[in-house]
Amino acid sequence: MTTTQNTLASGSGWQVSDVVCTAVAGDKPFEEEHRGFCVAAVTRGTFRYRTRQGTAMLAPGAFLLGNPGACYECGHEHGAGDRCLSFHFSPAYLESVAGLPGTKRLGFADPRLPPLPAMTPLLAEAEAARETGDGDAFEELGLRIAGAVVAAATGSSRVARTPSRRDQKRVAEAVRLIELNAERPLSLTELADGTATSPYHFLRTFRHVAGMTPYQFLLRTRLHSAAVRLRSSDAAISTIAFDAGFNDLSTFNRRFRREMGESPGAYRVRRSGMR
C-alpha cells in the first residue's frame, strides 16, 4: 500500500498528520498497529477499515477511531485512494480531555464515527488549516476535535454553566498575557499553565467567557496592532506583518483581508486618504 504521511503539527501528547493513500482495488492490505489513540478525519475517498472494534466503510466526513495497541487493516476494494487528517493522542492526553480519573480507561467501542452535522464546522476548519499551512491552529483544533469525538462516541454531554469568578479571572489574565506578548509564539499549553488549568479546560472556559478561542483572540490582537501601524506609520507592510507576529507575508495578507475586508495596501491607502 502506498501511503505518505506529512506531520503538520505536534505537541506534548498529540500529533496531527496529513495522510495520503494511493492504493487501488486489488492492492493487498497489510496489518498495522495504533500506538496511541487515533482520530482520523476522512477528507477524500473511501476505504474499508477493519479492527477489533469491527469493520466499517469510511467516507468523507467520517472519523476513523483507533485504540492504543489495536491492530488494523485498511483496504480499497471499492475505490482508489483516500486522504485523512490523522490526529494521534496519548492515553493520558485523551483521558484528560474526557475528564476521566486514572482508574477509568477510555476506549472507543466502535471503529468509526459517521459524518455528523456538529462535526462539519470543525472538519472544515481543520482542512482550511491544512491547505493554508496554518500549523499553529492545530493545537486548539486537536483539543476541540478530541472533545467532540469523545462526547459523540461515548454519548456524553456537558451542560453549560455560568463562568465562575475564578474562571473569569483566569480568562482576564490570559487576555492580558496575549495582549502583552502577541508578537511572539504563544501556545495553548503556555496560556493554560499561566492559569493553572489543563489546556482543554482552559480552552472551553476561554471560549465560554470571551466568545472566541484563544488562538482567534491572538490573531485578532495581531491584526488590530498591524491595522493601527498601517494607519499611523510609513513602515513597510512586510515589516509591520513580522513585527505583529506573523511568520510570512502571504498569511498576513490573507488573514487581514478576511478580517478587514480589504488588503493591507488598500487599507493603508484608503485610511491615508481619509486623514
Backbone bond lengths (Angstrom), bond angles and torsions (degrees), N, CA, C in turn:
res aa  C-N    CA-C-N  psi(-1)  N-CA   C-N-CA  omega(-1)  CA-C   N-CA-C  phi
1 M - - - 1.457 - - 1.528 108.96 -
2 T 1.312 116.51 131.16 1.458 121.12 -178.56 1.516 109.34 -94.43
3 T 1.331 115.86 111.40 1.459 121.60 -177.98 1.519 109.87 -133.76
4 T 1.325 116.42 133.15 1.464 121.18 173.45 1.521 108.37 -115.61
5 Q 1.311 115.15 142.00 1.457 120.72 -177.28 1.521 109.38 -131.59
6 N 1.325 116.13 121.68 1.456 121.75 -179.00 1.521 108.93 -117.98
7 T 1.330 116.08 116.97 1.462 120.20 179.61 1.529 109.72 -71.43
8 L 1.323 116.00 123.60 1.462 121.95 -178.36 1.525 112.12 -92.45
9 A 1.313 116.71 -35.69 1.466 121.45 -179.78 1.523 108.17 -167.10
10 S 1.328 116.15 159.09 1.465 120.31 178.20 1.517 109.44 -158.46
11 G 1.318 115.04 162.24 1.452 121.78 178.09 1.506 109.26 -160.25
12 S 1.311 117.29 -166.66 1.455 121.79 -178.61 1.524 110.53 -68.46
13 G 1.334 116.49 107.73 1.462 121.09 177.00 1.508 114.97 88.34
14 W 1.337 118.98 3.05 1.469 119.62 -179.15 1.526 110.72 -148.56
15 Q 1.335 113.65 157.15 1.464 121.73 176.92 1.510 108.24 -158.07
16 V 1.334 117.03 145.27 1.457 120.91 175.72 1.516 108.82 -128.35
17 S 1.331 116.19 135.82 1.460 122.06 -177.52 1.516 110.47 -130.82
18 D 1.312 114.61 150.29 1.455 122.44 171.48 1.524 106.51 -94.75
19 V 1.321 117.35 111.84 1.466 122.44 -174.59 1.525 109.31 -110.71
20 V 1.321 116.47 121.51 1.462 122.51 -179.64 1.527 108.65 -118.55
21 C 1.322 116.23 124.53 1.464 121.90 179.04 1.531 108.80 -114.55
22 T 1.319 116.05 133.42 1.466 120.98 -179.19 1.531 111.88 -113.33
23 A 1.329 117.36 17.74 1.460 120.83 179.72 1.526 110.60 -64.41
24 V 1.322 115.41 152.08 1.458 121.61 179.19 1.519 109.52 -123.91
25 A 1.331 114.96 169.79 1.457 119.90 177.74 1.525 109.57 -57.45
26 G 1.300 117.03 133.28 1.464 121.36 -178.04 1.511 112.88 102.92
27 D 1.337 117.69 -22.59 1.460 119.75 174.85 1.524 109.12 -69.10
28 K 1.311 116.49 132.80 1.454 120.82 -177.16 1.519 110.31 -78.91
29 P 1.347 117.44 125.10 1.469 119.34 178.22 1.526 110.32 -71.46
30 F 1.308 116.14 153.94 1.459 119.34 176.81 1.519 108.97 -126.16
31 E 1.314 115.31 154.98 1.465 121.26 -174.14 1.526 111.34 -79.60
32 E 1.334 115.39 135.01 1.456 122.43 175.94 1.525 108.51 -127.23
33 E 1.323 116.14 174.84 1.464 120.38 -178.58 1.525 110.37 -134.76
34 H 1.329 115.35 135.00 1.458 120.87 174.74 1.526 108.64 -76.84
35 R 1.304 117.38 122.19 1.464 120.48 179.38 1.530 111.97 -84.44
36 G 1.310 116.69 -22.68 1.462 122.15 175.43 1.506 108.15 -143.95
37 F 1.313 117.69 -165.04 1.458 120.02 173.51 1.528 108.85 -71.69
38 C 1.317 116.22 136.95 1.463 121.48 179.29 1.526 109.03 -122.70
39 V 1.316 116.12 129.04 1.461 123.08 173.27 1.518 105.85 -127.37
40 A 1.330 116.49 101.75 1.463 121.44 -173.97 1.522 109.92 -111.16
41 A 1.327 116.02 118.22 1.457 121.18 178.76 1.523 109.21 -87.20
42 V 1.320 116.96 123.10 1.460 121.29 179.05 1.523 108.53 -80.27
43 T 1.323 116.45 122.38 1.467 120.28 -179.27 1.525 112.62 -110.27
44 R 1.339 117.66 -13.09 1.468 120.37 178.57 1.517 109.55 -160.47
45 G 1.342 117.31 141.64 1.458 121.87 174.78 1.519 112.99 81.94
46 T 1.321 114.82 177.69 1.461 121.85 178.06 1.522 109.25 -133.26
47 F 1.320 116.44 154.33 1.458 120.99 175.12 1.527 109.52 -161.16
48 R 1.327 114.73 161.06 1.465 121.10 177.66 1.525 108.63 -96.31
49 Y 1.319 115.56 132.70 1.458 122.31 -178.26 1.527 108.38 -119.00
50 R 1.328 115.73 122.90 1.472 120.35 -179.09 1.515 109.55 -123.72
51 T 1.338 115.61 126.38 1.454 121.44 177.89 1.526 107.83 -148.92
52 R 1.328 117.00 -176.79 1.469 119.52 -176.12 1.529 112.61 -66.01
53 Q 1.354 117.48 -21.04 1.464 119.09 177.41 1.524 112.17 -76.44
54 G 1.340 116.64 -15.36 1.453 120.16 -179.13 1.518 110.77 139.01
55 T 1.331 115.96 -168.84 1.465 122.49 179.88 1.521 109.17 -122.19
56 A 1.322 116.14 138.66 1.464 119.83 -178.42 1.514 109.98 -145.27
57 M 1.328 115.67 148.60 1.454 121.39 171.30 1.525 107.45 -93.22
58 L 1.319 115.79 126.35 1.460 120.79 -175.84 1.521 109.96 -109.08
59 A 1.325 115.44 134.69 1.463 122.72 -179.50 1.530 108.36 -131.65
60 P 1.339 118.35 169.04 1.456 120.31 -179.33 1.528 113.19 -52.52
61 G 1.331 115.16 134.16 1.457 121.20 -178.03 1.507 113.54 98.66
62 A 1.346 117.05 -18.67 1.458 121.11 178.72 1.533 109.94 -86.22
63 F 1.340 115.19 160.90 1.456 121.18 178.58 1.525 109.76 -120.38
64 L 1.320 116.31 124.44 1.458 122.14 171.90 1.517 107.82 -75.41
65 L 1.354 116.64 134.46 1.458 121.28 -179.40 1.525 109.29 -118.30
66 G 1.323 116.61 124.80 1.454 120.86 -179.08 1.514 111.84 -129.52
67 N 1.327 115.86 140.39 1.460 122.28 178.85 1.526 111.24 -100.53
68 P 1.324 118.44 150.98 1.467 121.37 -179.78 1.527 111.76 -57.56
69 G 1.331 116.24 132.97 1.453 121.65 177.50 1.513 115.29 82.52
70 A 1.334 117.75 -5.66 1.467 120.80 -178.22 1.528 110.19 -79.83
71 C 1.329 116.26 133.72 1.460 121.24 174.84 1.527 108.89 -84.88
72 Y 1.342 115.91 150.67 1.458 119.07 -177.20 1.532 110.11 -153.78
73 E 1.335 114.19 162.88 1.463 121.96 174.44 1.526 109.19 -135.47
74 C 1.318 116.05 145.35 1.465 121.98 174.32 1.530 108.44 -122.21
75 G 1.328 116.76 130.35 1.456 120.96 -178.48 1.514 111.85 -129.90
76 H 1.330 116.01 159.90 1.459 121.88 -176.80 1.529 110.72 -128.03
77 E 1.328 115.79 53.99 1.455 118.97 -179.27 1.528 112.88 -64.60
78 H 1.343 117.37 -26.10 1.458 120.17 -172.54 1.520 113.60 -116.93
79 G 1.299 118.31 13.23 1.452 119.71 -179.92 1.514 110.44 -178.07
80 A 1.318 116.46 170.92 1.460 121.63 -176.81 1.520 110.53 -115.33
81 G 1.333 115.14 124.47 1.451 121.71 170.44 1.514 116.13 73.19
82 D 1.317 114.72 160.16 1.460 121.67 176.19 1.526 108.53 -162.62
83 R 1.312 115.32 169.48 1.457 121.67 177.16 1.522 108.53 -141.84
84 C 1.331 116.47 136.30 1.459 121.35 -177.75 1.529 111.05 -136.27
85 L 1.312 115.10 150.82 1.460 122.15 165.24 1.517 105.88 -98.50
86 S 1.322 116.13 108.20 1.456 121.11 -170.60 1.526 110.91 -104.25
87 F 1.327 115.61 113.05 1.462 121.87 177.36 1.525 109.31 -96.71
88 H 1.319 116.44 129.67 1.463 121.57 178.76 1.525 108.94 -117.97
89 F 1.341 115.97 130.09 1.455 121.77 -177.01 1.524 110.31 -126.94
90 S 1.315 116.82 141.17 1.459 120.27 172.98 1.530 107.88 -72.56
91 P 1.343 118.00 155.75 1.478 119.80 178.36 1.522 112.69 -55.12
92 A 1.323 117.58 -43.52 1.467 120.10 -178.41 1.521 111.12 -63.15
93 Y 1.332 116.17 -38.39 1.462 120.77 -179.16 1.523 110.40 -64.05
94 L 1.333 117.24 -50.76 1.457 119.97 -175.81 1.520 111.25 -70.43
95 E 1.316 118.32 -34.37 1.462 120.51 178.51 1.530 111.07 -67.81
96 S 1.340 117.23 -31.85 1.466 119.36 176.07 1.518 110.49 -69.73
97 V 1.342 116.61 -34.57 1.465 120.45 176.35 1.528 110.14 -65.77
98 A 1.337 115.63 -40.32 1.462 120.37 -178.42 1.525 112.04 -75.33
99 G 1.344 116.94 -13.44 1.459 120.43 -179.85 1.505 112.81 72.19
100 L 1.343 116.74 32.60 1.451 121.27 -178.04 1.520 111.02 -97.02
101 P 1.330 118.34 143.55 1.466 120.04 173.79 1.515 110.03 -70.23
102 G 1.320 116.42 162.05 1.463 120.32 -176.29 1.511 114.38 -62.13
103 T 1.346 117.15 -21.27 1.460 119.32 -178.21 1.524 112.19 -82.79
104 K 1.318 117.62 -14.11 1.463 120.99 -179.69 1.507 109.05 -108.48
105 R 1.325 117.25 114.45 1.452 121.52 -174.76 1.520 110.93 -91.53
106 L 1.310 114.78 136.87 1.453 121.02 177.46 1.520 109.98 -85.52
107 G 1.317 117.06 142.14 1.455 121.31 175.29 1.514 109.67 -157.16
108 F 1.332 116.98 137.73 1.456 120.32 177.98 1.522 109.49 -77.40
109 A 1.331 116.87 129.50 1.459 121.06 -179.65 1.518 112.10 -85.58
110 D 1.330 117.66 -22.54 1.463 122.53 -178.05 1.525 110.08 -114.61
111 P 1.321 117.21 155.11 1.471 119.94 -178.92 1.524 114.11 -78.64
112 R 1.321 117.39 -15.08 1.462 118.97 -177.45 1.511 110.74 -151.79
113 L 1.336 114.40 159.97 1.453 122.77 169.42 1.522 105.43 -112.69
114 P 1.330 118.63 120.04 1.470 119.62 -177.39 1.522 111.34 -68.07
115 P 1.330 117.82 165.07 1.462 119.79 177.15 1.529 111.01 -57.12
116 L 1.324 116.50 126.84 1.457 121.83 -179.05 1.528 109.16 -125.64
117 P 1.334 118.24 138.93 1.465 120.17 179.83 1.531 112.86 -54.56
118 A 1.337 116.72 -36.29 1.464 120.12 -177.26 1.521 112.37 -66.12
119 M 1.351 116.66 -23.59 1.456 120.30 -177.66 1.525 112.30 -90.18
120 T 1.325 117.87 -14.58 1.468 121.32 -174.25 1.525 113.65 -58.77
121 P 1.343 119.25 -47.90 1.474 118.28 179.47 1.525 112.97 -61.42
122 L 1.333 117.34 -39.88 1.458 120.71 179.12 1.519 111.27 -63.12
123 L 1.321 116.75 -44.31 1.453 120.41 -179.86 1.524 110.65 -64.90
124 A 1.319 116.95 -38.40 1.471 120.37 177.89 1.530 110.76 -63.48
125 E 1.334 116.96 -41.56 1.463 120.48 177.54 1.526 111.02 -62.21
126 A 1.337 115.97 -42.07 1.460 120.60 -178.73 1.526 111.12 -66.19
127 E 1.328 117.08 -41.93 1.465 119.69 178.29 1.524 110.92 -65.37
128 A 1.328 116.79 -39.20 1.463 119.97 178.62 1.522 110.81 -63.96
129 A 1.327 117.06 -39.78 1.468 121.00 178.07 1.527 110.50 -64.52
130 R 1.325 116.14 -37.84 1.465 119.74 177.43 1.524 111.05 -65.34
131 E 1.321 117.11 -44.92 1.457 120.97 -175.74 1.528 112.66 -70.25
132 T 1.334 116.82 -31.46 1.458 120.03 -178.38 1.520 112.79 -95.06
133 G 1.340 117.32 -0.74 1.455 120.24 179.94 1.515 113.32 70.39
134 D 1.321 117.12 28.16 1.463 121.62 -178.24 1.520 110.09 -87.47
135 G 1.336 116.49 73.33 1.454 120.90 -177.08 1.513 113.44 -62.97
136 D 1.338 117.93 -28.66 1.462 120.55 -178.49 1.522 112.47 -65.02
137 A 1.330 117.42 -23.23 1.465 120.10 -177.01 1.521 112.49 -75.39
138 F 1.328 118.45 -18.14 1.461 120.44 -170.54 1.522 114.28 -75.22
139 E 1.340 118.67 -20.64 1.460 118.28 177.09 1.520 110.07 -62.74
140 E 1.332 116.47 -47.30 1.461 120.25 177.23 1.521 111.63 -69.90
141 L 1.333 116.74 -43.89 1.461 119.82 -177.99 1.521 111.40 -60.39
142 G 1.343 116.60 -40.16 1.461 120.09 178.61 1.516 111.54 -60.45
143 L 1.326 117.49 -44.22 1.460 121.11 178.44 1.526 111.36 -64.39
144 R 1.320 116.73 -43.32 1.464 119.63 -178.64 1.521 111.47 -66.60
145 I 1.328 116.83 -41.37 1.458 120.44 178.41 1.526 110.34 -67.08
146 A 1.328 117.23 -42.54 1.463 120.46 178.50 1.519 110.76 -59.45
147 G 1.323 116.92 -46.55 1.457 119.89 -179.86 1.514 112.80 -64.02
148 A 1.346 116.54 -42.05 1.465 120.20 -179.19 1.521 111.48 -67.57
149 V 1.332 116.84 -40.96 1.464 120.20 -179.20 1.522 110.44 -68.16
150 V 1.320 117.75 -43.15 1.472 120.41 178.97 1.516 110.01 -61.53
151 A 1.330 117.58 -43.96 1.460 120.41 179.66 1.520 111.44 -62.98
152 A 1.342 116.68 -43.31 1.468 120.30 -178.86 1.523 111.53 -70.33
153 A 1.341 116.43 -40.27 1.466 120.06 -176.43 1.520 112.42 -72.32
154 T 1.327 116.90 -29.91 1.466 119.78 -177.92 1.515 112.75 -101.15
155 G 1.346 115.98 -6.02 1.450 119.53 179.30 1.517 113.43 75.35
156 S 1.313 116.37 14.59 1.467 119.61 -178.49 1.512 110.02 -91.11
157 S 1.289 116.19 158.23 1.456 121.87 175.99 1.518 108.71 -150.71
158 R 1.309 115.54 152.39 1.461 120.53 179.80 1.518 108.88 -114.47
159 V 1.319 115.61 133.78 1.453 120.72 178.36 1.523 108.70 -82.87
160 A 1.339 115.31 128.89 1.462 118.89 -179.86 1.526 109.78 -64.02
161 R 1.312 116.26 138.30 1.453 120.69 179.51 1.521 109.36 -122.91
162 T 1.304 115.48 160.75 1.458 120.26 177.74 1.519 109.28 -69.19
163 P 1.333 118.05 131.25 1.462 119.70 -179.24 1.527 110.96 -59.77
164 S 1.311 115.87 136.58 1.458 120.28 178.06 1.524 109.78 -76.86
165 R 1.315 116.56 168.04 1.460 120.26 175.89 1.520 110.84 -61.14
166 R 1.317 114.95 -37.41 1.465 118.76 179.29 1.523 110.51 -64.06
167 D 1.342 116.67 -42.72 1.466 119.86 178.06 1.529 110.90 -62.99
168 Q 1.307 116.75 -43.26 1.457 120.06 179.41 1.527 110.88 -62.63
169 K 1.327 116.54 -38.74 1.463 120.94 178.34 1.524 110.08 -65.14
170 R 1.339 116.95 -41.85 1.456 120.87 179.51 1.530 111.16 -62.20
171 V 1.317 116.37 -42.88 1.462 119.85 179.72 1.524 110.36 -66.37
172 A 1.315 116.60 -40.58 1.465 119.93 178.47 1.526 110.88 -61.35
173 E 1.332 116.89 -41.00 1.460 120.53 178.25 1.530 110.89 -65.28
174 A 1.334 116.70 -39.27 1.468 120.43 179.16 1.527 110.89 -67.43
175 V 1.327 116.75 -40.48 1.468 120.88 177.33 1.521 110.07 -59.75
176 R 1.324 116.55 -43.78 1.458 120.34 179.38 1.521 111.06 -63.80
177 L 1.328 116.49 -40.56 1.462 120.55 178.66 1.524 110.91 -62.65
178 I 1.329 116.70 -41.08 1.466 120.72 178.32 1.527 110.49 -65.22
179 E 1.314 116.55 -44.12 1.463 120.08 -178.30 1.530 111.58 -61.83
180 L 1.321 116.83 -36.69 1.463 121.06 -177.51 1.524 113.40 -81.95
181 N 1.337 116.97 -17.47 1.467 120.36 -174.11 1.528 112.99 -132.34
182 A 1.317 117.14 25.12 1.467 120.62 -173.95 1.520 113.17 -63.07
183 E 1.335 117.38 -23.91 1.464 120.14 -176.20 1.523 113.05 -78.93
184 R 1.329 118.28 -9.23 1.462 120.28 -179.59 1.524 110.25 -115.22
185 P 1.344 118.16 162.96 1.470 120.03 178.12 1.528 111.02 -60.77
186 L 1.326 116.59 132.51 1.462 122.54 177.99 1.527 107.65 -130.63
187 S 1.301 117.21 112.98 1.466 120.36 -179.77 1.524 110.30 -87.08
188 L 1.313 115.02 158.41 1.456 120.51 176.97 1.521 110.24 -61.99
189 T 1.329 116.28 -36.08 1.467 120.56 179.74 1.524 110.81 -63.41
190 E 1.329 116.98 -42.90 1.468 120.13 179.07 1.521 110.98 -62.55
191 L 1.328 116.92 -43.28 1.459 120.37 179.82 1.523 111.09 -64.90
192 A 1.341 116.07 -40.59 1.466 119.86 179.71 1.525 110.92 -67.51
193 D 1.329 116.76 -39.94 1.461 120.22 178.69 1.523 111.00 -59.68
194 G 1.331 115.29 -35.69 1.460 119.20 179.52 1.511 113.80 -67.62
195 T 1.354 117.31 -17.02 1.461 121.35 178.56 1.526 112.12 -110.88
196 A 1.338 116.26 5.04 1.475 122.05 177.39 1.523 112.23 59.40
197 T 1.349 117.40 39.71 1.458 122.05 176.25 1.528 108.79 -131.97
198 S 1.323 115.91 166.64 1.457 119.84 176.08 1.518 109.31 -72.26
199 P 1.349 117.80 152.98 1.471 119.67 179.42 1.529 113.04 -55.74
200 Y 1.338 116.90 -40.28 1.469 119.20 -177.59 1.521 111.01 -67.70
201 H 1.330 117.51 -44.70 1.471 120.19 178.49 1.524 109.90 -64.38
202 F 1.329 116.94 -40.69 1.464 120.05 179.45 1.524 110.78 -62.89
203 L 1.344 117.47 -43.81 1.461 121.08 179.96 1.522 110.68 -59.98
204 R 1.337 117.88 -46.82 1.467 121.90 -180.00 1.526 110.93 -63.10
205 T 1.329 115.94 -42.45 1.464 120.07 -179.14 1.524 111.10 -66.21
206 F 1.323 116.71 -44.01 1.467 120.71 -178.85 1.522 110.18 -62.25
207 R 1.323 117.86 -45.39 1.476 120.76 179.88 1.518 110.09 -62.33
208 H 1.332 116.39 -39.50 1.465 120.63 -177.75 1.523 110.97 -66.81
209 V 1.326 116.95 -41.92 1.460 121.38 -176.05 1.527 111.82 -81.31
210 A 1.342 116.44 -46.18 1.463 121.00 -172.22 1.529 113.67 -92.06
211 G 1.318 117.99 -16.16 1.456 120.57 179.63 1.513 114.21 81.35
212 M 1.324 117.51 7.75 1.459 123.64 176.92 1.518 108.18 -156.59
213 T 1.320 117.01 167.34 1.456 119.96 179.35 1.528 110.32 -80.98
214 P 1.329 117.69 161.91 1.467 119.71 176.87 1.530 112.83 -57.34
215 Y 1.332 117.03 -39.10 1.467 119.83 -179.93 1.521 111.01 -66.09
216 Q 1.325 117.22 -39.96 1.459 120.54 177.16 1.533 110.77 -63.71
217 F 1.330 115.96 -39.60 1.465 119.27 178.22 1.521 110.66 -67.27
218 L 1.336 117.35 -39.86 1.460 121.14 178.17 1.527 110.73 -61.02
219 L 1.330 117.47 -45.98 1.463 120.97 179.10 1.525 110.99 -62.55
220 R 1.317 116.15 -42.43 1.460 119.30 -179.36 1.534 111.23 -65.22
221 T 1.336 116.11 -37.47 1.466 120.18 177.57 1.522 110.71 -64.36
222 R 1.331 116.69 -43.11 1.466 120.83 178.55 1.531 111.27 -63.57
223 L 1.329 115.98 -43.04 1.468 119.51 -178.80 1.522 111.22 -67.15
224 H 1.328 116.59 -36.87 1.465 119.97 178.01 1.518 110.24 -64.22
225 S 1.329 115.97 -44.28 1.463 120.10 178.49 1.526 111.00 -60.39
226 A 1.325 116.48 -42.81 1.460 120.71 179.80 1.527 111.12 -65.60
227 A 1.334 116.57 -40.17 1.465 120.12 179.91 1.520 111.19 -63.01
228 V 1.324 116.74 -39.69 1.461 120.55 178.43 1.523 110.26 -63.23
229 R 1.321 117.42 -43.55 1.467 120.69 -179.55 1.525 111.97 -69.58
230 L 1.318 117.10 -34.59 1.466 119.54 176.77 1.519 110.79 -61.39
231 R 1.313 115.22 -32.86 1.469 120.01 -177.66 1.526 111.84 -85.24
232 S 1.333 116.90 -28.63 1.465 119.19 -170.23 1.519 115.09 -108.73
233 S 1.342 117.74 -6.66 1.460 119.00 -178.32 1.520 110.94 -136.72
234 D 1.317 115.15 168.06 1.465 121.43 178.47 1.534 111.51 -105.44
235 A 1.330 118.18 14.53 1.461 121.55 -179.65 1.526 110.17 -62.84
236 A 1.321 116.04 152.03 1.463 120.74 178.98 1.527 110.11 -60.82
237 I 1.324 115.70 147.46 1.467 119.85 -179.28 1.522 110.59 -59.37
238 S 1.325 117.13 -40.01 1.466 119.98 179.38 1.526 111.10 -62.33
239 T 1.318 117.30 -40.30 1.468 121.20 178.45 1.521 110.80 -63.03
240 I 1.308 116.47 -43.72 1.464 121.28 179.07 1.528 110.43 -62.86
241 A 1.335 116.47 -41.99 1.465 120.58 -179.81 1.525 111.31 -62.29
242 F 1.334 116.95 -47.35 1.464 120.36 -178.31 1.521 110.82 -68.38
243 D 1.316 118.05 -39.28 1.463 121.14 178.87 1.525 111.64 -64.30
244 A 1.331 116.50 -30.85 1.464 120.56 -179.35 1.527 112.41 -76.65
245 G 1.347 116.71 -15.82 1.461 119.51 177.65 1.506 115.41 116.61
246 F 1.347 117.63 4.40 1.464 120.82 178.79 1.529 109.64 -86.92
247 N 1.318 115.71 140.59 1.465 120.40 -175.39 1.516 113.74 -83.06
248 D 1.319 117.40 -22.95 1.463 119.21 179.21 1.523 109.63 -149.10
249 L 1.305 115.12 155.92 1.461 121.46 -173.05 1.524 112.32 -69.64
250 S 1.335 117.20 -36.82 1.462 119.47 -177.73 1.525 111.32 -63.89
251 T 1.351 116.94 -40.73 1.460 120.44 177.70 1.534 110.29 -63.04
252 F 1.325 115.69 -43.77 1.468 119.79 178.79 1.522 110.78 -60.86
253 N 1.331 117.81 -47.68 1.465 121.27 -179.23 1.528 111.40 -59.23
254 R 1.328 115.91 -43.70 1.462 120.33 -178.01 1.533 111.27 -64.93
255 R 1.319 116.23 -45.83 1.461 120.01 -177.93 1.530 111.26 -70.92
256 F 1.325 117.32 -36.46 1.462 120.32 179.10 1.532 110.17 -63.95
257 R 1.331 115.86 -44.28 1.465 119.69 179.46 1.535 110.80 -62.49
258 R 1.332 116.09 -39.99 1.463 119.87 -178.92 1.531 110.91 -66.32
259 E 1.327 116.96 -39.27 1.462 121.17 -177.32 1.528 112.70 -80.69
260 M 1.341 116.69 -41.27 1.459 121.20 -172.30 1.530 113.95 -100.85
261 G 1.326 117.27 -12.05 1.457 120.62 177.86 1.507 114.93 84.22
262 E 1.329 117.99 4.30 1.459 121.96 177.75 1.519 108.93 -158.66
263 S 1.332 116.22 165.01 1.457 120.70 -178.72 1.525 110.80 -70.92
264 P 1.345 117.54 158.55 1.472 119.51 177.10 1.526 112.56 -56.83
265 G 1.345 116.66 -40.17 1.458 119.60 179.38 1.513 112.55 -63.10
266 A 1.335 116.75 -44.98 1.466 120.70 179.57 1.520 110.74 -66.07
267 Y 1.334 116.31 -37.71 1.462 120.69 178.09 1.516 110.58 -62.19
268 R 1.324 116.55 -44.18 1.475 120.43 -179.49 1.535 110.66 -64.45
269 V 1.324 117.63 -44.64 1.461 121.31 -178.74 1.528 110.63 -63.02
270 R 1.332 115.70 -45.38 1.471 119.49 -177.32 1.517 110.69 -66.54
271 R 1.331 116.47 -43.29 1.458 119.82 179.93 1.526 111.56 -67.26
272 S 1.340 115.98 -36.33 1.461 119.47 178.18 1.521 110.76 -64.38
273 G 1.331 115.72 -37.63 1.453 119.92 -179.71 1.520 112.81 -70.09
274 M 1.346 116.93 -23.09 1.450 120.57 -179.65 1.522 112.39 -82.63
275 R 1.338 116.61 -17.38 1.462 119.88 -177.34 1.538 110.38 -76.31
